[in-house]
Amino acid sequence: MKPEIIKTEKKNWSLPGEPLTEEEFKKGIKQAEKGPFFTIEESKITMEQWREKRNSR
């Protein structure tokens, strides 16, 4: 029996109906757990900067 070949292409997980194996799901979770992580204050600052940049266009 041949081992299953896993494609390493990036998936857009935000699209509904995209097939996803359990292995791909677990791999994605492990990748997300690596970070980066921000504190609430850092997140607020980043969001405010994004809003200012978006509104200045």
PDB file with one MODEL, atoms N, CA, C and O in Angstrom:
MODEL        1
ATOM      1  N   MET A   1       0.830  -1.177   0.000  1.00  0.00           N
ATOM      2  CA  MET A   1       0.000   0.000   0.000  1.00  0.00           C
ATOM      3  C   MET A   1       0.879   1.247   0.000  1.00  0.00           C
ATOM      4  O   MET A   1       1.820   1.341   0.788  1.00  0.00           O
ATOM      5  N   LYS A   2       0.580   2.203  -0.878  1.00  0.00           N
ATOM      6  CA  LYS A   2       1.358   3.432  -0.963  1.00  0.00           C
ATOM      7  C   LYS A   2       0.876   4.420   0.091  1.00  0.00           C
ATOM      8  O   LYS A   2      -0.320   4.492   0.372  1.00  0.00           O
ATOM      9  N   PRO A   3       1.806   5.190   0.683  1.00  0.00           N
ATOM     10  CA  PRO A   3       1.383   6.220   1.641  1.00  0.00           C
ATOM     11  C   PRO A   3       0.628   7.333   0.913  1.00  0.00           C
ATOM     12  O   PRO A   3       0.877   7.606  -0.262  1.00  0.00           O
ATOM     13  N   GLU A   4      -0.289   7.960   1.623  1.00  0.00           N
ATOM     14  CA  GLU A   4      -1.082   9.037   1.051  1.00  0.00           C
ATOM     15  C   GLU A   4      -0.188  10.249   0.791  1.00  0.00           C
ATOM     16  O   GLU A   4       0.594  10.647   1.654  1.00  0.00           O
ATOM     17  N   ILE A   5      -0.306  10.823  -0.384  1.00  0.00           N
ATOM     18  CA  ILE A   5       0.472  12.003  -0.731  1.00  0.00           C
ATOM     19  C   ILE A   5      -0.317  13.227  -0.278  1.00  0.00           C
ATOM     20  O   ILE A   5      -1.489  13.393  -0.615  1.00  0.00           O
ATOM     21  N   ILE A   6       0.354  14.075   0.491  1.00  0.00           N
ATOM     22  CA  ILE A   6      -0.297  15.269   1.015  1.00  0.00           C
ATOM     23  C   ILE A   6       0.216  16.475   0.240  1.00  0.00           C
ATOM     24  O   ILE A   6       1.425  16.689   0.143  1.00  0.00           O
ATOM     25  N   LYS A   7      -0.701  17.258  -0.309  1.00  0.00           N
ATOM     26  CA  LYS A   7      -0.328  18.478  -1.023  1.00  0.00           C
ATOM     27  C   LYS A   7       0.022  19.545  -0.005  1.00  0.00           C
ATOM     28  O   LYS A   7      -0.614  19.651   1.044  1.00  0.00           O
ATOM     29  N   THR A   8       1.031  20.331  -0.318  1.00  0.00           N
ATOM     30  CA  THR A   8       1.466  21.367   0.613  1.00  0.00           C
ATOM     31  C   THR A   8       1.005  22.760   0.200  1.00  0.00           C
ATOM     32  O   THR A   8       1.493  23.761   0.724  1.00  0.00           O
ATOM     33  N   GLU A   9       0.057  22.825  -0.747  1.00  0.00           N
ATOM     34  CA  GLU A   9      -0.428  24.130  -1.169  1.00  0.00           C
ATOM     35  C   GLU A   9      -1.208  24.796  -0.042  1.00  0.00           C
ATOM     36  O   GLU A   9      -1.808  24.124   0.797  1.00  0.00           O
ATOM     37  N   LYS A  10      -1.192  26.130  -0.037  1.00  0.00           N
ATOM     38  CA  LYS A  10      -1.930  26.863   0.982  1.00  0.00           C
ATOM     39  C   LYS A  10      -3.410  26.804   0.665  1.00  0.00           C
ATOM     40  O   LYS A  10      -3.814  26.971  -0.486  1.00  0.00           O
ATOM     41  N   LYS A  11      -4.213  26.568   1.683  1.00  0.00           N
ATOM     42  CA  LYS A  11      -5.654  26.539   1.524  1.00  0.00           C
ATOM     43  C   LYS A  11      -6.246  27.809   2.086  1.00  0.00           C
ATOM     44  O   LYS A  11      -5.754  28.355   3.073  1.00  0.00           O
ATOM     45  N   ASN A  12      -7.302  28.274   1.454  1.00  0.00           N
ATOM     46  CA  ASN A  12      -8.040  29.402   1.982  1.00  0.00           C
ATOM     47  C   ASN A  12      -9.178  28.821   2.810  1.00  0.00           C
ATOM     48  O   ASN A  12     -10.226  28.465   2.270  1.00  0.00           O
ATOM     49  N   TRP A  13      -8.975  28.724   4.111  1.00  0.00           N
ATOM     50  CA  TRP A  13      -9.935  28.065   4.985  1.00  0.00           C
ATOM     51  C   TRP A  13     -11.184  28.900   5.210  1.00  0.00           C
ATOM     52  O   TRP A  13     -12.139  28.435   5.832  1.00  0.00           O
ATOM     53  N   SER A  14     -11.184  30.134   4.708  1.00  0.00           N
ATOM     54  CA  SER A  14     -12.359  30.978   4.902  1.00  0.00           C
ATOM     55  C   SER A  14     -13.445  30.703   3.868  1.00  0.00           C
ATOM     56  O   SER A  14     -14.560  31.205   3.999  1.00  0.00           O
ATOM     57  N   LEU A  15     -13.136  29.915   2.847  1.00  0.00           N
ATOM     58  CA  LEU A  15     -14.130  29.600   1.838  1.00  0.00           C
ATOM     59  C   LEU A  15     -14.968  28.401   2.280  1.00  0.00           C
ATOM     60  O   LEU A  15     -14.419  27.349   2.608  1.00  0.00           O
ATOM     61  N   PRO A  16     -16.287  28.551   2.291  1.00  0.00           N
ATOM     62  CA  PRO A  16     -17.135  27.428   2.684  1.00  0.00           C
ATOM     63  C   PRO A  16     -17.102  26.329   1.623  1.00  0.00           C
ATOM     64  O   PRO A  16     -16.959  26.601   0.431  1.00  0.00           O
ATOM     65  N   GLY A  17     -17.235  25.112   2.070  1.00  0.00           N
ATOM     66  CA  GLY A  17     -17.304  23.986   1.148  1.00  0.00           C
ATOM     67  C   GLY A  17     -15.980  23.431   0.703  1.00  0.00           C
ATOM     68  O   GLY A  17     -15.952  22.477  -0.074  1.00  0.00           O
ATOM     69  N   GLU A  18     -14.877  23.988   1.164  1.00  0.00           N
ATOM     70  CA  GLU A  18     -13.564  23.468   0.803  1.00  0.00           C
ATOM     71  C   GLU A  18     -13.296  22.196   1.602  1.00  0.00           C
ATOM     72  O   GLU A  18     -13.394  22.213   2.829  1.00  0.00           O
ATOM     73  N   PRO A  19     -12.960  21.093   0.931  1.00  0.00           N
ATOM     74  CA  PRO A  19     -12.678  19.864   1.669  1.00  0.00           C
ATOM     75  C   PRO A  19     -11.402  20.001   2.493  1.00  0.00           C
ATOM     76  O   PRO A  19     -10.431  20.622   2.061  1.00  0.00           O
ATOM     77  N   LEU A  20     -11.422  19.415   3.678  1.00  0.00           N
ATOM     78  CA  LEU A  20     -10.290  19.516   4.588  1.00  0.00           C
ATOM     79  C   LEU A  20     -10.189  18.207   5.359  1.00  0.00           C
ATOM     80  O   LEU A  20     -11.142  17.781   6.012  1.00  0.00           O
ATOM     81  N   THR A  21      -9.025  17.577   5.276  1.00  0.00           N
ATOM     82  CA  THR A  21      -8.853  16.332   6.018  1.00  0.00           C
ATOM     83  C   THR A  21      -8.553  16.656   7.480  1.00  0.00           C
ATOM     84  O   THR A  21      -8.170  17.776   7.818  1.00  0.00           O
ATOM     85  N   GLU A  22      -8.734  15.659   8.331  1.00  0.00           N
ATOM     86  CA  GLU A  22      -8.443  15.856   9.752  1.00  0.00           C
ATOM     87  C   GLU A  22      -6.971  16.189   9.958  1.00  0.00           C
ATOM     88  O   GLU A  22      -6.621  17.005  10.811  1.00  0.00           O
ATOM     89  N   GLU A  23      -6.123  15.556   9.175  1.00  0.00           N
ATOM     90  CA  GLU A  23      -4.680  15.815   9.275  1.00  0.00           C
ATOM     91  C   GLU A  23      -4.352  17.264   8.895  1.00  0.00           C
ATOM     92  O   GLU A  23      -3.543  17.909   9.562  1.00  0.00           O
ATOM     93  N   GLU A  24      -4.972  17.773   7.835  1.00  0.00           N
ATOM     94  CA  GLU A  24      -4.763  19.159   7.427  1.00  0.00           C
ATOM     95  C   GLU A  24      -5.260  20.119   8.511  1.00  0.00           C
ATOM     96  O   GLU A  24      -4.620  21.131   8.797  1.00  0.00           O
ATOM     97  N   PHE A  25      -6.404  19.789   9.108  1.00  0.00           N
ATOM     98  CA  PHE A  25      -6.962  20.607  10.175  1.00  0.00           C
ATOM     99  C   PHE A  25      -5.997  20.680  11.355  1.00  0.00           C
ATOM    100  O   PHE A  25      -5.713  21.765  11.862  1.00  0.00           O
ATOM    101  N   LYS A  26      -5.493  19.523  11.794  1.00  0.00           N
ATOM    102  CA  LYS A  26      -4.565  19.486  12.923  1.00  0.00           C
ATOM    103  C   LYS A  26      -3.277  20.235  12.611  1.00  0.00           C
ATOM    104  O   LYS A  26      -2.734  20.928  13.471  1.00  0.00           O
ATOM    105  N   LYS A  27      -2.787  20.097  11.385  1.00  0.00           N
ATOM    106  CA  LYS A  27      -1.573  20.793  10.976  1.00  0.00           C
ATOM    107  C   LYS A  27      -1.792  22.306  11.028  1.00  0.00           C
ATOM    108  O   LYS A  27      -0.911  23.046  11.466  1.00  0.00           O
ATOM    109  N   GLY A  28      -2.955  22.762  10.586  1.00  0.00           N
ATOM    110  CA  GLY A  28      -3.276  24.181  10.622  1.00  0.00           C
ATOM    111  C   GLY A  28      -3.356  24.721  12.034  1.00  0.00           C
ATOM    112  O   GLY A  28      -2.906  25.834  12.303  1.00  0.00           O
ATOM    113  N   ILE A  29      -3.933  23.933  12.946  1.00  0.00           N
ATOM    114  CA  ILE A  29      -4.029  24.342  14.351  1.00  0.00           C
ATOM    115  C   ILE A  29      -2.632  24.476  14.950  1.00  0.00           C
ATOM    116  O   ILE A  29      -2.345  25.456  15.639  1.00  0.00           O
ATOM    117  N   LYS A  30      -1.766  23.504  14.695  1.00  0.00           N
ATOM    118  CA  LYS A  30      -0.403  23.556  15.231  1.00  0.00           C
ATOM    119  C   LYS A  30       0.356  24.761  14.695  1.00  0.00           C
ATOM    120  O   LYS A  30       1.133  25.380  15.422  1.00  0.00           O
ATOM    121  N   GLN A  31       0.136  25.097  13.428  1.00  0.00           N
ATOM    122  CA  GLN A  31       0.795  26.255  12.836  1.00  0.00           C
ATOM    123  C   GLN A  31       0.286  27.540  13.497  1.00  0.00           C
ATOM    124  O   GLN A  31       1.069  28.448  13.777  1.00  0.00           O
ATOM    125  N   ALA A  32      -1.009  27.614  13.741  1.00  0.00           N
ATOM    126  CA  ALA A  32      -1.588  28.809  14.371  1.00  0.00           C
ATOM    127  C   ALA A  32      -1.105  28.969  15.806  1.00  0.00           C
ATOM    128  O   ALA A  32      -0.943  30.093  16.282  1.00  0.00           O
ATOM    129  N   GLU A  33      -0.873  27.864  16.497  1.00  0.00           N
ATOM    130  CA  GLU A  33      -0.423  27.915  17.888  1.00  0.00           C
ATOM    131  C   GLU A  33       0.989  28.480  18.025  1.00  0.00           C
ATOM    132  O   GLU A  33       1.399  28.864  19.121  1.00  0.00           O
ATOM    133  N   LYS A  34       1.731  28.533  16.929  1.00  0.00           N
ATOM    134  CA  LYS A  34       3.093  29.070  16.977  1.00  0.00           C
ATOM    135  C   LYS A  34       3.097  30.585  17.115  1.00  0.00           C
ATOM    136  O   LYS A  34       4.117  31.169  17.480  1.00  0.00           O
ATOM    137  N   GLY A  35       1.971  31.227  16.831  1.00  0.00           N
ATOM    138  CA  GLY A  35       1.868  32.665  17.027  1.00  0.00           C
ATOM    139  C   GLY A  35       1.895  33.415  15.728  1.00  0.00           C
ATOM    140  O   GLY A  35       1.780  32.779  14.680  1.00  0.00           O
ATOM    141  N   PRO A  36       2.033  34.681  15.718  1.00  0.00           N
ATOM    142  CA  PRO A  36       2.314  35.560  16.851  1.00  0.00           C
ATOM    143  C   PRO A  36       1.057  35.842  17.677  1.00  0.00           C
ATOM    144  O   PRO A  36      -0.062  35.778  17.168  1.00  0.00           O
ATOM    145  N   PHE A  37       1.257  36.147  18.930  1.00  0.00           N
ATOM    146  CA  PHE A  37       0.167  36.476  19.832  1.00  0.00           C
ATOM    147  C   PHE A  37       0.386  37.881  20.360  1.00  0.00           C
ATOM    148  O   PHE A  37       1.523  38.310  20.557  1.00  0.00           O
ATOM    149  N   PHE A  38      -0.702  38.591  20.587  1.00  0.00           N
ATOM    150  CA  PHE A  38      -0.636  39.967  21.057  1.00  0.00           C
ATOM    151  C   PHE A  38      -1.486  40.133  22.301  1.00  0.00           C
ATOM    152  O   PHE A  38      -2.478  39.430  22.493  1.00  0.00           O
ATOM    153  N   THR A  39      -1.083  41.074  23.143  1.00  0.00           N
ATOM    154  CA  THR A  39      -1.904  41.400  24.309  1.00  0.00           C
ATOM    155  C   THR A  39      -3.119  42.185  23.826  1.00  0.00           C
ATOM    156  O   THR A  39      -3.170  42.615  22.673  1.00  0.00           O
ATOM    157  N   ILE A  40      -4.089  42.369  24.703  1.00  0.00           N
ATOM    158  CA  ILE A  40      -5.279  43.124  24.335  1.00  0.00           C
ATOM    159  C   ILE A  40      -4.898  44.554  23.976  1.00  0.00           C
ATOM    160  O   ILE A  40      -5.413  45.108  23.005  1.00  0.00           O
ATOM    161  N   GLU A  41      -4.004  45.150  24.748  1.00  0.00           N
ATOM    162  CA  GLU A  41      -3.579  46.519  24.471  1.00  0.00           C
ATOM    163  C   GLU A  41      -2.877  46.621  23.115  1.00  0.00           C
ATOM    164  O   GLU A  41      -3.136  47.550  22.351  1.00  0.00           O
ATOM    165  N   GLU A  42      -1.995  45.672  22.818  1.00  0.00           N
ATOM    166  CA  GLU A  42      -1.315  45.668  21.524  1.00  0.00           C
ATOM    167  C   GLU A  42      -2.324  45.535  20.385  1.00  0.00           C
ATOM    168  O   GLU A  42      -2.182  46.177  19.344  1.00  0.00           O
ATOM    169  N   SER A  43      -3.329  44.712  20.584  1.00  0.00           N
ATOM    170  CA  SER A  43      -4.371  44.519  19.570  1.00  0.00           C
ATOM    171  C   SER A  43      -5.163  45.799  19.356  1.00  0.00           C
ATOM    172  O   SER A  43      -5.470  46.155  18.218  1.00  0.00           O
ATOM    173  N   LYS A  44      -5.496  46.494  20.438  1.00  0.00           N
ATOM    174  CA  LYS A  44      -6.239  47.752  20.324  1.00  0.00           C
ATOM    175  C   LYS A  44      -5.439  48.786  19.547  1.00  0.00           C
ATOM    176  O   LYS A  44      -5.986  49.491  18.700  1.00  0.00           O
ATOM    177  N   ILE A  45      -4.141  48.877  19.837  1.00  0.00           N
ATOM    178  CA  ILE A  45      -3.272  49.838  19.140  1.00  0.00           C
ATOM    179  C   ILE A  45      -3.192  49.494  17.654  1.00  0.00           C
ATOM    180  O   ILE A  45      -3.298  50.378  16.804  1.00  0.00           O
ATOM    181  N   THR A  46      -3.008  48.230  17.346  1.00  0.00           N
ATOM    182  CA  THR A  46      -2.921  47.788  15.959  1.00  0.00           C
ATOM    183  C   THR A  46      -4.218  48.091  15.207  1.00  0.00           C
ATOM    184  O   THR A  46      -4.184  48.565  14.072  1.00  0.00           O
ATOM    185  N   MET A  47      -5.347  47.821  15.835  1.00  0.00           N
ATOM    186  CA  MET A  47      -6.641  48.098  15.202  1.00  0.00           C
ATOM    187  C   MET A  47      -6.822  49.587  14.968  1.00  0.00           C
ATOM    188  O   MET A  47      -7.300  49.989  13.907  1.00  0.00           O
ATOM    189  N   GLU A  48      -6.451  50.409  15.931  1.00  0.00           N
ATOM    190  CA  GLU A  48      -6.583  51.856  15.786  1.00  0.00           C
ATOM    191  C   GLU A  48      -5.706  52.367  14.642  1.00  0.00           C
ATOM    192  O   GLU A  48      -6.140  53.216  13.864  1.00  0.00           O
ATOM    193  N   GLN A  49      -4.491  51.863  14.536  1.00  0.00           N
ATOM    194  CA  GLN A  49      -3.603  52.254  13.437  1.00  0.00           C
ATOM    195  C   GLN A  49      -4.190  51.839  12.097  1.00  0.00           C
ATOM    196  O   GLN A  49      -4.112  52.590  11.125  1.00  0.00           O
ATOM    197  N   TRP A  50      -4.773  50.658  12.040  1.00  0.00           N
ATOM    198  CA  TRP A  50      -5.387  50.177  10.811  1.00  0.00           C
ATOM    199  C   TRP A  50      -6.573  51.060  10.429  1.00  0.00           C
ATOM    200  O   TRP A  50      -6.724  51.426   9.263  1.00  0.00           O
ATOM    201  N   ARG A  51      -7.405  51.399  11.397  1.00  0.00           N
ATOM    202  CA  ARG A  51      -8.564  52.265  11.133  1.00  0.00           C
ATOM    203  C   ARG A  51      -8.126  53.643  10.618  1.00  0.00           C
ATOM    204  O   ARG A  51      -8.702  54.170   9.667  1.00  0.00           O
ATOM    205  N   GLU A  52      -7.113  54.212  11.249  1.00  0.00           N
ATOM    206  CA  GLU A  52      -6.615  55.528  10.825  1.00  0.00           C
ATOM    207  C   GLU A  52      -6.078  55.463   9.401  1.00  0.00           C
ATOM    208  O   GLU A  52      -6.338  56.356   8.594  1.00  0.00           O
ATOM    209  N   LYS A  53      -5.340  54.420   9.097  1.00  0.00           N
ATOM    210  CA  LYS A  53      -4.783  54.253   7.754  1.00  0.00           C
ATOM    211  C   LYS A  53      -5.901  54.069   6.734  1.00  0.00           C
ATOM    212  O   LYS A  53      -5.842  54.637   5.643  1.00  0.00           O
ATOM    213  N   ARG A  54      -6.915  53.283   7.074  1.00  0.00           N
ATOM    214  CA  ARG A  54      -8.026  53.016   6.169  1.00  0.00           C
ATOM    215  C   ARG A  54      -8.841  54.289   5.923  1.00  0.00           C
ATOM    216  O   ARG A  54      -9.264  54.545   4.796  1.00  0.00           O
ATOM    217  N   ASN A  55      -9.062  55.085   6.970  1.00  0.00           N
ATOM    218  CA  ASN A  55      -9.866  56.296   6.839  1.00  0.00           C
ATOM    219  C   ASN A  55      -9.132  57.440   6.154  1.00  0.00           C
ATOM    220  O   ASN A  55      -9.770  58.381   5.684  1.00  0.00           O
ATOM    221  N   SER A  56      -7.805  57.379   6.087  1.00  0.00           N
ATOM    222  CA  SER A  56      -7.033  58.460   5.487  1.00  0.00           C
ATOM    223  C   SER A  56      -6.949  58.332   3.967  1.00  0.00           C
ATOM    224  O   SER A  56      -6.371  59.198   3.311  1.00  0.00           O
ATOM    225  N   ARG A  57      -7.498  57.303   3.415  1.00  0.00           N
ATOM    226  CA  ARG A  57      -7.430  57.096   1.952  1.00  0.00           C
ATOM    227  C   ARG A  57      -8.377  57.989   1.229  1.00  0.00           C
ATOM    228  O   ARG A  57      -8.449  57.947   0.001  1.00  0.00           O
TER     229      ARG A  57
ENDMDL
END
